[in-house]
Structures are given as C-alpha cells and as structure tokens.
Amino acid sequence: MDNMSTPSLSVTTPFHEMAIVVGIWLLVGLIGVNTLASLRIILAPLLWAFFLVMGLLPITDRIEHLLQRCCVAVSCRRRRGRKVADSDTSALDEGVSEGEELPEHSGCVRVIAVLFVVALFSMVVALFVAMIYHSALHMKREWSHYQEGARRISLWIHSLEDAVPSPVLMQATEKALSALQDLLSFLVGAFAETVTSVLASVVMTLLYMIFWLSDPIRIGQSVSSVFQQYIMLKSISSALYALCIWLLLHFLDIDLAIVFGLITFIVNFVPEVGPMFAMLLPAPVILFDSRLEKPLLVLCVATCGQLALKFVFGNIVEVNLVSRQEAMRMHPVVILFFVAFFGWIWGATGMLLSVPIVAALKTTVYMIPKTYRDPILIALEGDANSPIRYELWRQDMERAAAMFDSE
C-alpha cells in the first residue's frame, strides 16, 4: 500500500506547490491594491506631479542647457573679449553635450529654469480656468434664451401628450433645465466652494513639481521615456482633436464651444471613456438654446461630427502616433479594463495614468522568463505575434543604447 501511494504524492505535490504560490501572490496583490486605494488622498498629488513632471522635465532640461550656454558666453566675453569668447563658445558646443551640468552656473540656472517652467505652466492653467469661468458667466447672462428654449420644448412636448403622459414629460423637462442651471451655478461658484478641499492637493502637487524638477529623481530610462513619449504624442493628438471639436461647435454657433474644446483636450487623455463623455456635454446646451432654429438637427450634426472626428483620431491619428509604439500597443478591451481598474483605485488620477503605467510595466516584462512573458504579451495586445514584435523591439532598443554609449 505504501508503494502505491508514493506515485500519487509525487504527481500532486507540484500542483499543490503551484497553487500555494499563486494563492500567495493573489493575496499579496489584493492587499497591495487595497492599500493603494486607501492611500488615494495621499498619493493623488504625487501621481499628478509625476505625470506633469514627466511632461515638463524635458522642457526644463532644454531651458537649463540654453541658459548655461548663455551664461558661459557672457562670462567669456566679459573676461577675455569678443574674439576669445567666440572660440570658447565654439569649444563649448563641441565639448558640452545636452544634459551635462556646468558647475559654475548649474545650481542657479536650474532654479531659474524650474521657476520659468512652473510660472509658464501656472499661466496656462490660470488661462484655462479663466476661459471656463468667463464662458459660464456669459451663459448665465444669456439664461433667458435657455428659459425660452425650455418653453419651446414644453410646447413640443404638448404635441406628444397623446403618446406619453404630460406630467411625465413636463417633469423630465423641468429636471433637465434644473440640472443645466445647477451645472452653471457649480461652474460659477465652484472656485470658492471647493477651494478648501482642493487647495491642499494643489499646493502639494506644486511642491512636488518644484522639488522634482529642481532635483530630478531618476526612475529608469525606459520608464521615463515611455511616459514622456506618451505625454508628448497624446498631447499632440488631443490638441488637434480638441481644435477640430471647437471649430465644429463654433461653426454650429453653439455656446461654450471653447469650453467644450478645452474639456475635450483634457478628458481625451482618458482612453475611450473621456471622448465619449465629452460628446455628451454639448447636448443640453444645444437643446435649450432658443437662438437655434432647429436644435434637434444641430444636435444630430454636432453628435455625428464628433463621432466622425473620434473615429478619425482614434483609428487613424492616434494609431499612427501612439499605438504604433510597441510599448503602448494594447488591445482596446485591455485598455478599458485598466482604465476602470486604476479608476477604481485612484479615481480620475488613475484613469489618466492607466495607459502609461501599463506601458511602463510592459517595457520591463523582458526580465520575466519567456514561458510567462509570452502569454502576458499576447493577453495585453490580443495578438499571437506580439512576442515576436516585442523581441525585435527589444533588440532595436539594445542596439540604440549600445550606439549611444559608444558615442
């Protein structure tokens, strides 16, 4: 009997060991996710700062390098005269590559570059907020047109009384108008009402940004390059998409067209979900504007136009700009899952960072054995050829790094 039981133990033991390992990793993962979700308030400013720093760090480095060259050129001219200064400046061009620090000026120049970039970023944010605020005030001044539009919809509703009970339609109209008015009141008064809850997060984010830009934390070339490339390409695509949305709504004489364009630029960083949300925002403004003779027709044109632009930018422009990069190539279903997953953990911050986080993790899967790496790549991209493309991409990256080191 003992001899018969030994084979069964040798067969089941590896399975039990694998089950224990998987169970432990699942338990660790659940604990980690729960911890990250509970630390949302603390991590949100850091994550926002990280996202912004990844976009602003190349600009800061470039400005610092230009300021260093200007400082050295001015110093040389003062000490040795114009002719010697020109030779020193040419020597500087040959001997100083971008990113190297000059000890005589590096500290002060870096501070000036950081302050300039932070001030420029603050001006852009202030301009964005001012445009939204003044647009909301403009719409509030023109509120009589929307009340007239509500009465027009009520008259149209009365013609449908035979099909739908009148109280139901009237109640729906009143609720829609009330919701639009509440939205305007929120836009006008949100700055004063929410300042106490948002001010601490904004201050912490700015402090993180200033110190991070002043003394950058090196997190690895692959991770930082993925984030910077994603932010740059996504910003270009979002800016073009938002510009087209603004032109479309402005051509249709829709109020708050510039606001809808700015909101589209921001929410387009949230894949798939953000553009769909932006498409719904102009609907109540269009329906209740009495200055539009045919609001339903304008709504259909605006919606179809936005859908067409979303199709063009989502399937042509962004595919060529963003998804063509191997690190960012993912199946749309996988993208939606991670948007929902990180949104559940960190809210809007997680939805914004979902794609670059997964892309950065994807660049590190080469450290995993091939047996486990290939299924992960296939699951992320939904393509059986993804492991081959990933290997070719890694080889190209290694050759480029070797050539850079040799130079």
N, C-alpha and C positions, 0 to 999 in steps of 0.2 A: 504493500500500500504506500509505503514511503517513497519507493521508486517511482510509482505512478504519479504522485503529487508534485514531484520536483519539476517536470517539464512545464506544468501549468503555471508554477510560480515564476519560472524564467520567462514565460511569454507575457504574463500580466504585469510584471514589475516595471518594464519600460513605460508601459501605458500609464501606470499609476504615477510614476515619476513625472511624466509629461503633464498629466492632469494637475499635479500639485504645483508645478512651475507655472502653468497657465493660470491656475487659481490665484496664486500669489501675485502675479503680475496684474491680473484683473482687480484684485483687492487694492494693490498699490495705486493703480490707475484711478479707481473710484475715490480713494482717499485724496489723491492729488487733485482731481477735478473738483471735489467738494471744497478743498482748501482754497483753490484758486477762485472759486465762486464766492466764498465767504470773504475773501480779501479784495473784492471788486472795488470798494471805495478807496482803498489804499493804492491798488495797482493801476487804477484808471488814469491818474495824472502821469504816472511813469510811462505807461504804454502810449498815451498820446504824445508825450515828449519824445519817446523813442521813435515813433512814426515821423514826427516833424523833424527831428534831428537827422534822420536818415535822408530826408529830402533837402535840408538846409546845409548839411555838413560839406558837400562838395562845393557849394557856393561860397561858404565861409573860407574853405581852404584856398579857393581861387583868389578871393579878395585879399586874403593874407599874403599870398605869394606876390600879387601885384604891388601891394603896399610895401613889402620887403624890398622889392626891386626899386621902387621909387625912393625909399629911404636911403638905400645904398648909393643910388645915383646922385641924390642931393648931397650926401656926405662927401662923396668923392669930388664933386665939383667945388665944394667949399674948401676942401683941403689942398687939392692938387691942381686945380684949374680945369678948364673945359676939356683940353686935349687929353690929359691923363684920365679924366673921368670917363671919357668915351671909351678908352681902352679898358678901364676897369669894368665898365658896364658890359662890354662885349665878352670879357672874361667871365663875368657873372653869368651871362647867357649860356656860355659853354660849360661852365663848371657846376652851376646850381640847377638841379632839376626840380621840377614842381613837387612840392610836398616836403623838401628839406628846409630845416629851420636855420635862420641866421642868428647866432647867439646874441649879437649886439642889439637887435631890434625885436626878436621873436616874441618876448612877453608883451610889450606894449602894443605891437602891431596886431597880435592875436586878439587882444582885448578890444581894440578899435574895430577889427573885422567882425567880431561877435556882436558888439553893440550896434554896428551898422546893419547887420543882417536881422537882428531882433527888432530893431526900430522899423526896418522895412516890412517885416512880417506883421508887426503890430499895426502899421498903417494900412496894410491890405485888409486885415481883419476888421479894423475900425471902418474902413470904407464899405466893406460888405455889410456890416451891421447898420451903418447909416443909410445905405440904399434900401434895405428892408424896412427900416423904421419910417423913412420918408414915404415909401410906397404905401405902407399901411396907413399913414396919416392922410395921404392923398385919397385912398379908397374910402376912408372914414368920412372925408369931406364930401365925397360923391355918393354917400349912402342913400340919398333919396332915389337915385337911379335904381338901386337894388331893391328898395321897397316897392318901386313901381314895377320892377320885374317880377317881384313876388305876387303882386296883384294880377299881373298878366298871366302868370302861371295858374293863379286861382281861377281866373276866368276860363282858362283852357281846361282846368280840372272839372269845372261845372259842366262842360260839354261831355264829360265821361261819366256822369253820375249814373247813367243807365247801366254801365258795365261794372262800376266799382262804387261802393257806398261813399257818399260825400264826406261824412265825418272822418273816414279813414284817410282820404286824400288830403283833406284840409289839415288834418293833424300832421301828416307827413310833410306838407309844405311848410307849416309853421316850425316844425322841428329842424328842417333843413336851413331855413332862414335864421333861426336862433343859433344853430351851430356855426353858421358863417359869421354872425355877429360876435359870437364868443371867440372865434378864431381871431378876428380883428382886435378885440379887446385884449386878448392874450399877447398879440404881437406888439400892441402899443404899450401895455403895462408890464410885460414880462421882464423888462430890464430892471425895474425897481422891485418887483415882487420876488424874483428869483436870485437877486444879487447876493443875498446872504448865504444861500446854499451852493452857489456856483463860484463865488469869489475865491474861496479857499482852494478849490481844484484848479482854477485858472492861475492863481499865484504859484501853487506848487508846480504846475506844468511849466510856467515861465522860468522858475528857478532851476528846475531840472534841465530845461533847454540851455540856459545861460551857462551853467556849470559843465554840462556835457559838451557844448560847443567849445568852451574855453579849454577844457582838458579832455579830449575825446577818449572814450573807452573803446578799445579795440576788441571787437566781438568775433573776429574772424573774417577773412577776406570774402569767403563765399557767401556768408550770411549778409554782410553789409552790402555786397554788390547786388545780391538778389533784391533786397529792399530798395536800394537806390535806383536800380533799373526799373523795378515795378512802379515806384512812385513817379519817375520821370515819364515812362511810357503811358501810364494810366492818366497822368495829368494832361499830357498832350491830347489823348483820346477824349478825356472828359471835357476839356476846354473846347475842342472842336464840336463835340456833341451838344454842349450847353449853348454855344454860339448859334448853332442851327436851330435849336429849340427856341431861343429868344427871337431869332429872325422870323420863324414861323408864327409864333404867338403875336409878335409885333405887327406882322403883315395882316393878321386877322383882327387887329385892333382890340386885343384882349388886355384888360387891366392887369397890372403886376407882372407883365411879361418879363421884365428884367429880374424880378424876384424869383419867378419860376425857373429862369435860366440859371441863376446862381445856385438855387437849391438843387437843380439837376446836376450841376458840376460837382457838388459835394456828395450827394447820395449815389452818384454813379460809381464811386469808389466801393460801394457795397454791391458785389456782382449780382446780376439778375433781379434781385429784390428791389434795389434802390431805384433803377429806372422805371419799373412798374409803379412804384409808389409815386414818383414824380409825375407820371402821366395822369394820375387821378386828381392832383391838386387843382388844375385849372377848371375842372368840371363845374363846381358850384359858382365860381366867378362868372363863367360863361352863361349859365342858365339863368342867373338872377340879374344880369345886366340888361336893363331895358333899352339901352342905346343900340343893342344888336337887334336888327330886324328879324333875323332867323337864327335864334340861339341854338336850336337843335342841329341845324345844318352846320353852324360854326363849330359846335361840339364834335360832330362827326368828322369834319375836316381836320380839326385840331388833333383828335384822337388817332385818326388814320395817319396823319402826318407824323405824329410822334412814334407810332408803331413802325412806320416805314423807316424813320431815322434810326430807331432802335435796331431794326433788322440790319440796316447797312452798317452801323457802327459795331454792333455786337457780332456780326457774322463775317464782316469784311475787314473793317479798320482795326478792331481790337485783335482779331485773329492774326493779322499780319504784324501788328505792333507788339502785342503782349503774348498771346498764346503760342506764337511761333518760337518763343524762347523755351528751351527744353525744361528748365526748372519750373516754369509756370504753366506747362501743359497739363491740364487736368480735365476730366470728364465733367460736363455741366451738372450732372446729378451729384457728383462728389463735391463740387463747388457749393451747391445749395446745401448739402449736408453740413459742411464745415462752417458755412455762414450761420446756419441755425445753431450748430453746436457751440461755436465761440460766442454767438449772440446770447445763448442761454447762460454761458459762464460770465461774460463781461459786458453784456448789453450791446449798445451801439459801438462801443470801442472794439469789442470782439468781432463784430460783423465787419468793421473796417479793416482789421488786421488779419482776418481769417486766411485770405489767399496768400499774402506774403509770408505768413507764419508757416503754412503748409509747404509753400515753395522752398523756404529756407530749410525746413526739415528734409525735404526731398533731396536737396543737394548733399545731405550727409548720409544718405542710405547706402552709399558705396562702402561704408565701414561695416555694414551688415553682411553676413555670408550670403553668397549668391542664391542658395536654396530658399532663404527667406526674403531676399531683396526682390527677386523677380516677381513673386506674387503681389508684393506691395506695389510695385510699379504698374503692374497690369491692372490692379484694382484702382489706382489713382487715375490712370489715363483711359482705362477701358479698351486697351489695345494690346493684342498679344505681341506686337513688335516693339513695345515700349522698352523692354530690357536692352534690345539691340541698339536703339537710338540713344539710350542713356549711356551705354558703354562708349559709343562713338563720341558723344558729347563730353564725357569724362576724359577721353584721350585727347580731344581738342583742347580742353581746359588745361591739362597737364603739359601739353606741348607749348601752349601760350605762356604758361607760368615759367617753363624752362627757358624760353626765349627771352622773357622779361628779366629773369635772374641773370642770364648770360650778358645782357646788355648793361 
